[in-house]
Structures are given as C-alpha cells and as structure tokens.
Amino acid sequence: MILNAIRDTENGSIEGKLSVQISIARAAFAVYEYNTDRSILQRIAVWCRYLEIEFDQLTREDTLPLYQPADLMEFLVRFYQVTGVKAVLRICTRIRAAAFNWTSALHTFQQSIPVQNDNQTGSAPDLSVLPDEIDYDDREKLINHAEMLADGVRYSVYSGLFSGNGQDLAAGKTVWRYLHKHHYALCGGTTSNPYLCGRASDQPISNRAVAAWTEAFASQMILDDSEWALDEMIRIVFNALDDCLNRSVICEMQKVNTVEKTNPEMTESDILLARLTRAAAAAYLHTVSLTENGICINYLLPGKIMVMVRKQPVLVDIDSKRVVFRSKKPFSAMVDVFMPVTGTSGVSLTGTKDDHTVAEYKHQQNAGYYVHLKKEWQNEEGIRFDNTDEVLCENTHHQGLCIIYNNRLFSIPVHDDNMFYAVKSEPEMKDGELSVMVCDTAVLRTGERSTDIPVLPSAGDREIRMILTPYSKTLQRITMLPRVYNHV
C-alpha cells in the first residue's frame, strides 16, 4: 500500500493534501529503513524537489503542517542525514520562516492555571489562516493544546539540529520546567482535556497527548544533557503509554484517579491508534542507543536489538530484568546504564564466574544518572537489574503522595463498596507485594464522578492494609493519595 502510494507521477507529487503527502513520505522512508531499497530514496528525493517548488501553494491549501511542523521537519532532517539531498536544506529554511514560531512560544510560555474546555461552543483553534495572521485567542488555544504543544517541543529540537540555534535546542527543557510545576500528570506528560488543565487528580489526560509527549521526550534524548527527558520518557512509557497498550479498547482519555467504568461500546479513533503506534515505536527505538565509546542501556523493554560496536555486530538481548550481550568475539566497550529517578533497582554484572554488584540502588531526588561500565565483554555476559525493597513516595498536588516502585506508579484498586482512603503510614514491600496502611475518609462509590483529593483529611475509624497494583493494570484506581492530617 505504501509503495503504491509513492508511485511515479508527472510532477513528482504524492496524492492528497500536504498533511497526507507528509505521512506517506514518512511511511515510505520507514520502509526504506527496513528494506534499504534505494529506489525509495530516489522517489522521495523527487517529491522533495516538488515540495520545494510548490511549497507556497501547498501550505496555502493546507496550513496545518505550518502549525504542526514537527513531522515534516523530523522527516527532512533524518532524510538529509541519509541522502545529503540539498533541496532538503532549502525546504527546512522555508519551514523555519513560514511555520508557527514554536521556539518563541515555548520560551515565553506562562499558562499557570487550567484552560477551560467549552465543548458546547467549540474549542478548537482556527488554523485555516497562515501563522502570521492567527488572532490572539486562537494562538492561546494552540499553545495550550497539549498534543500540539508536545509536537511543538519535538519540532524545536529538529529545527535546532538543522539550524544550530541554541534557543531552538533549549526550548523543550525550558518549557518543561514550567509545565512540570503547573500541569504535570503523575503518569507522565501533562494533563489535557485536550487543553492543559492543571495538576489535580481528577483531571483527564488525553491519550493523543500521551503519544505526542512520548515522541517529544524521545526527540530530546538525541541531545546532550538530556537525562531529564529520559527520566520523563521512562515515566510515561511504563505508566501512561502502558495503560493505553494494556486496554482491549483504548479510550481518548485516562485519569490517575477514577472510579468511572470504561464504556465497552466506546469506539477507538484511527488517529489515536496511529499516534500510539508511533509512540510505541519511539519507546522501543530508544531502549538502547549508541555512543562514540559504546552502548547506552536507557531502560528495559523486552526484545532483541542488533547494534554495531567497533565494526562488530552485537546482539543486545533484553528482558524485564537483564541485558545479555551476544557476539562471536569479545568486544571492548563502555556500557552506560541509566539509573532513573523513579528506579529502585541495583545493577550487577552477570554471565561471569563471579557475578557481583557494580551499582547499589541510590535514590536521586532531581534527576537520574548513568553508571559507566568499561570492560572487555565476553559472549553471554551482561547486566542484571536487582530488585530491592525500596519504595518511593513522591509529594503531589494538595499535599498528597504517589507511590512508585521500579519505575511504575502503584494504585489502590477501587471496588463497588470502596471508601476514599487516605494514607496513614509509609508503604512497604513484603513477599513481593506492595501494601500501605490506609484509613477511610469519605465515600467515593463506583459510578460517581471522581473529585480532587482532599487536603490532609481527618482519619476515619476504620484502618486497613491495602494491596497496591500497578497503575497500568488497574482500571478503576486511586493513584494520587491524600495524606492523613496528624494533630500535633
């Protein structure tokens, strides 16, 4: 289907409006990366020359790629790295001149309160005009639309890679500091309805925005000093994205605290499924990365990845607890292992006669860090991630807390007769089960609309030890937990 969509035409065009043509070109480039058929590159190069000639006309007819230019800029940068086609650089220059100025918007972003979403009057910004003609209200809607904002972060990275502009390259980190303070979602990314809507526990999280933020964090990881983005990538992959991929029917929204049952008749959106598929691909793509001196193990997603280390093929075999290197000959390389801020595991060498720990678990409050392991690696040697009994508690909105173990949020499952529980003691891991002592505060029955957590509620009479379950495997859940008020 993809190859048929890029069949030769008289003027080099691809069928459809510009947004569709970009999607087809990206898909064709993905096919090339799989089968290395250079005729695909030649056809895409012809399309790039057509795009350069007809750029003004195409963008007047379809203005959306000027407001969401990330897909096109990312494709052009990666295509140029493979081919060196000069027309690509000229198109990049024209995009930077014509597209919405995301770099400026990200550096000056100041939306601290939730954005109201009035579905009755229609809340979508009018993007039918060129970016220099957009009015103030539509501009504010655009930059507060979580999915478009995340794509703006991704665009700024690739725009900066093309131009070398430091403001472009720093824009994502700058805006994320602000978003983390005002619109952070515990499961990763931001709250969104589809606009940014604060940090409250009852606010929805658009799953399209989840996918967009996954790609945005992945794009930041190609830069130096990107540990902050890798921390956020791990959080969203193992929680918000995993929650989507664990569902038989994927809804448009998820919540960290919810007692609402998913409507089994709800149909899935093709656009949502497409975005989530791209996000999953980005997650796998960045599991392992290469450096000048060797290999980075960023996080564990089960699979087998072939890499070239000093001109030697090495198969990196990954499961949920270990990484094993398989090679015909020993290879000397630096292996950097990322210890995320949400991680609770230590690191040991394995496959040698004397397995030993090389990095004890050490909790970092602000950012994850790399452990550097340099040695001559033999076939079947590798790294093991050792579980500990350490459980992390993070402070949240309304003086509440969330509980994290091994990069995953944990939730209290909500049943029909459940109460709204507040935490009375520190959680603990025992015999492989994570539990916490809680007490009841106010009724929160299934089917009722969830509300934000109370601030330091008084303890009720009933206390119970609750078994916690992973966020992504809990349908009706309380993940942001209130703390009990202690009288002093």
Secondary structure as GFF3:
##gff-version 3
##sequence-region A 1 488
A	DSSP	alpha_helix	2	5	.	.	.	ID=ss1
A	DSSP	alpha_helix	18	35	.	.	.	ID=ss2
A	DSSP	alpha_helix	38	53	.	.	.	ID=ss3
A	DSSP	alpha_helix	55	61	.	.	.	ID=ss4
A	DSSP	alpha_helix	64	67	.	.	.	ID=ss5
A	DSSP	alpha_helix	70	83	.	.	.	ID=ss6
A	DSSP	alpha_helix	86	98	.	.	.	ID=ss7
A	DSSP	alpha_helix	102	107	.	.	.	ID=ss8
A	DSSP	three_ten_helix	131	133	.	.	.	ID=ss9
A	DSSP	alpha_helix	136	144	.	.	.	ID=ss10
A	DSSP	alpha_helix	146	163	.	.	.	ID=ss11
A	DSSP	alpha_helix	166	182	.	.	.	ID=ss12
A	DSSP	beta_strand	205	206	.	.	.	ID=ss13
A	DSSP	alpha_helix	207	220	.	.	.	ID=ss14
A	DSSP	alpha_helix	227	236	.	.	.	ID=ss15
A	DSSP	pi_helix	237	241	.	.	.	ID=ss16
A	DSSP	alpha_helix	242	245	.	.	.	ID=ss17
A	DSSP	beta_strand	253	254	.	.	.	ID=ss18
A	DSSP	beta_strand	257	258	.	.	.	ID=ss19
A	DSSP	alpha_helix	270	285	.	.	.	ID=ss20
A	DSSP	beta_strand	288	290	.	.	.	ID=ss21
A	DSSP	beta_strand	294	297	.	.	.	ID=ss22
A	DSSP	beta_strand	303	309	.	.	.	ID=ss23
A	DSSP	beta_strand	312	318	.	.	.	ID=ss24
A	DSSP	beta_strand	322	326	.	.	.	ID=ss25
A	DSSP	beta_strand	331	339	.	.	.	ID=ss26
A	DSSP	beta_strand	346	350	.	.	.	ID=ss27
A	DSSP	beta_strand	356	359	.	.	.	ID=ss28
A	DSSP	beta_strand	369	377	.	.	.	ID=ss29
A	DSSP	beta_strand	382	386	.	.	.	ID=ss30
A	DSSP	beta_strand	392	395	.	.	.	ID=ss31
A	DSSP	three_ten_helix	397	399	.	.	.	ID=ss32
A	DSSP	beta_strand	401	405	.	.	.	ID=ss33
A	DSSP	beta_strand	408	413	.	.	.	ID=ss34
A	DSSP	beta_strand	419	423	.	.	.	ID=ss35
A	DSSP	beta_strand	428	430	.	.	.	ID=ss36
A	DSSP	beta_strand	433	443	.	.	.	ID=ss37
A	DSSP	beta_strand	463	467	.	.	.	ID=ss38
A	DSSP	beta_strand	469	470	.	.	.	ID=ss39
A	DSSP	three_ten_helix	471	473	.	.	.	ID=ss40
A	DSSP	beta_strand	477	478	.	.	.	ID=ss41
###
